[in-house]
Amino acid sequence: MRCCVSEQNPTHPFQIRDYRLIWLTRFLTVSAMSAVVVVIGAQTYQVARTVHHMPEAKAAFMLGLLGLAQFIPFMLLTPIAGLLADRFDRRIIGATSIAIDFSIALTLALANSAGAVSLPLLFGLAALHGAARVFIGPSVSSIVPNVVPAELLPKAVALGSIAWQSAGVLGPALGGLLLARSGAFPYWYGSVLLGLAFFAILAVRKIPQVKLVDEPPLRQIAQGARFVWHERFLLGCVSLDLFAVLLGGATAMLPVFAYDVLHVGDEGLGLMRGAPALGAALVALWLSFRPVRHEVGAKMLWAVVVFGLATAVFGLSKN
């Protein structure tokens, strides 16, 4: 596909205006929503324990249900997210998703300021976020190949990963620190960043639409599913990641550990929640210098094994 950059012969992705805007959009949205999601989980657990006087086990179960409330719309809408990103202006899709997340953060900021936080409100807005985040990835990330020359694309992807992981460290840590001061502060922080991200993605120049093969949407979705099913390596990667997340998703339970096991409070929750992203960022940095070239599948499998063992050790730890 022909590139749409106006800069003459760039040697680095950051020399391209539209890429800088996309990078900034990704950093702002991840930083904002990782903070908001952490605080939604923390407040769900706190409301369950203090307002509804639930025991630890039942309050922890509420965290599991909260994750399910986010996952169900994500699962149902995922097949059509890529389809819409191919057929409509990706900037508008991304901006709409960011606007929905902005409304979530703003509503929770106002609810906290008014003392009106409740479990139905937290669950409903968590589900709405699950629906919105489906569209951000396919819309925003897929613009990159349209604005960056092919020879700079690997570096652009690596820089995008750095934006994602660094924001994933900063957002939860700040969310925990702000939550310790006021329940509304993390949501005001998220609202400001999402407002900036909204204008940043709209400032990207419009990408020319590519003429697509005129096929029914359901057939295109089915073709994508068949492609994944018949590509053994891709299917293996997806399956490993799926089982690791489903069976080792300890991060959802971190409020339980922060408040009732380790007793480290809001600040400790933020730091613990940012720790996985910090580890991912360090490994991503290492792999940028020493990429995996041989026995990729076996190394992925061992990585999942280590992930599972680390999860088990964390569950037993009192430190």
Phi, psi and omega in degrees: 000140183287139182282152185248021181284144177262340179294142183272120173049060178291147178249357180212141182303327182289351174283352182260120185304310184295325178293321178300320179293320178294316179300316179296319178301314181297315181299314183293316182293317180293317179299318182290307188283333175294325175292315182296316182296319178300316183289325175301315178296317180298316182288328175300314180294317182294317179295318179299321183281316189267321182274315182263357176054042178281146172293168184304315184297318182288323177294323176295323177297326177296325176295321176297319178294326177297316176298322178295323179297328177280328186284323186300308177295326177299316181293318184289327186266346183304316182300333183263351183296311179295326180297315179292323180296332179278338188256341184231171180297116185293330178297319181290320178298314179297317180296322179295317178298317179295322178297322177295315178297324176300316180295326177295310181298317181294318179299317181289328175297314180293321179296320178292320179296328181267358182068034185245028180283133180216163179298315178302321179295314181297317180293318181296317181286330174296319177295321178296321176296320177301324178287320184290320187289344176301324190267344184292313181300303181298331183275308185285310184295326184286352176285333187306311180297342180276343184243351182244133177300153185303322183290340179260358185297316178303319179292323179295319178296317179298318178295324176295322177296321178297319178300315182297310186287319180295321176293328177291339174274313184294315186301304180299320180298313178293324178300316178294317180296318180290324179298326179295336179271317181197143179295337182274334187302314181298327181284325174296319176302313179297322180297316180297312182295321180291327175297317177295319180297323179301313181286330179294317182288328178288339179282347176293138180295146183298134180269129177301134179287138178269135179290123184261158174294132184280089178234152177300140182304319181296325178293321178296319178297317180296321178296320177296318179295319178295323179298313179297319183296323184271345175271099189300319182294315179296317179298320179296318179298313181297318181294316179300314181295319181298311182291324178297318181288316183292320186262348182232027183279065183290339184298331179295334182268004185300325175303324178299313181292319184295319188265324189241354178247304183266342177055050180253358173071196184295318181297317179296322177299314180299318181293318179295321182291330178277344184298317178300321178293325177297315177299318179296321180294319180295318179292321177299321178295317178298315182291337176292334177264327182233073182294152178283120183245338185229147177051049184297316182298315180296320180291325175297318180298316179294326177297319177294323177298313178297320178301315179295317179296318179297322178296317180296317179297318177301318181296332181269346187285144173246007186259000000 
